[in-house]
Amino acid sequence: MVPRAKSNCSPPFAASSSRGLKREHNEDCFGADGELSLWLVADGVGGHSHGEVASSIVKTTIRGAVAHGEDLLEAICSAHSAVLEEIARRKASSGMGSTVVAMTLEGESYDIVWVGDSRAYLWDGEKLSQLSRDHRHVSSLVAQGLITREEAKNHPERNLLTQSIGVSANTQIHPDRERGVIKPGQQIILCSDGLSDELSDEEIATQMCDHDSAQGQVDGLMQAALTAGGSDNITVIVVGSPPPGANP
C-alpha cells in the first residue's frame, strides 16, 4: 500500500457532536481530517461505555488505514476486525459495536462507504438527496413494498439494524458504497441517526438553506435536532461551501 498523499486544497467543512438531551453520555464519534480528505461519523452501540469504545476504535482504525493507502471499504472492514478483537480481549463486552459512514475526496470525486444507519446526503442548494441506504430492517420492508415510509417511522422494529460493525464474532458485514462527483455549489452531509430520526428531509433542507457557512449549517442542524427532542446522540459533518446566493 502507498501512503495517502495529504491534500493542500481541502474544501471547507464543519463538524459537531452532542450527547443530546436524554442520553447520559455520547457514544458517537467523528473524524474530520482535511489533510487526508477523510470524514466519518461512527455511532456506537452496546450501552454504557462500550459503544463509545467501539466508535472510537472505528475512527482510529479507519484513519490509520486510509493514511497508509488502504481503500476506504477495506479500511471499514479493518475497523470491524479491530472491534471484534477488542470484544475478544474484554470477554465480557460482547455486543459492543458501531455504525459508520465515511467519505474520502480525490479532487471532486467522492467515495462514501457505510455500515448501519448513519447517513450521507447530497445538498445542491435546493434539493436534498440521501446517498446512503439504511441498514435497517424497516428499510428492507419499505424496499419490498411491505410497509410505507410513514409506517416505518413508527414501526416497533424501526431501530433494528441489519448490519453493524463489531457486536459478535459471528457478525459479517457487507459495506455499501456510493461514488460520484461533487459539483460546485454542492455539499455533503454525514450524520448519525440522532439527526435523521429527529428531522425530516424538509427540515434538514431548511437548515441548510438558512445559513451561509458550513459551520452555521452544522450549528443550525444541531440546534434543530435538540429542539425536536434530542432523544439520541447527535453528530453532523458538512463538507463544502454553501452555493452562491445562500440565505444569510
C-alpha positions, 0 to 999 in steps of 0.5 A: 500500500502507498501512503495517502498523499495529504491534500493542500486544497481541502474544501471547507467543512464543519463538524459537531457532536452532542450527547443530546438531551436524554442520553447520559453520555455520547457514544458517537464519534467523528473524524474530520481530517482535511489533510487526508480528505477523510470524514466519518461519523461512527455511532456506537452501540452496546450501552454504557461505555462500550459503544463509545469504545467501539466508535472510537476504535472505528475512527482510529482504525479507519484513519490509520488505514486510509493514511497508509493507502488502504481503500476506504471499504477495506479500511471499514472492514479493518475497523470491524476486525479491530472491534471484534478483537477488542470484544475478544480481549474484554470477554465480557463486552460482547455486543459492543459495536458501531455504525459508520459512514465515511467519505474520502475526496480525490479532487471532486470525486467522492467515495462514501462507504457505510455500515448501519444507519448513519447517513450521507446526503447530497445538498445542491442548494435546493434539493436534498438527496440521501446517498446512503441506504439504511441498514435497517430492517424497516428499510428492507420492508419499505424496499419490498413494498411491505410497509410505507415510509410513514409506517416505518417511522413508527414501526416497533422494529424501526431501530433494528439494524441489519448490519453493524460493525463489531457486536459478535464474532459471528457478525459479517458485514457487507459495506455499501458504497456510493461514488460520484462527483461533487459539483460546485455549489454542492455539499455533503452531509454525514450524520448519525441517526440522532439527526435523521430520526429527529428531522425530516428531509424538509427540515434538514433542507431548511437548515441548510438553506438558512445559513451561509457557512458550513459551520452555521449549517452544522450549528443550525442542524444541531440546534434543530435536532435538540429542539425536536427532542434530542432523544439520541446522540447527535453528530453532523459533518458538512463538507463544502461551501454553501452555493452562491446566493445562500440565505444569510 
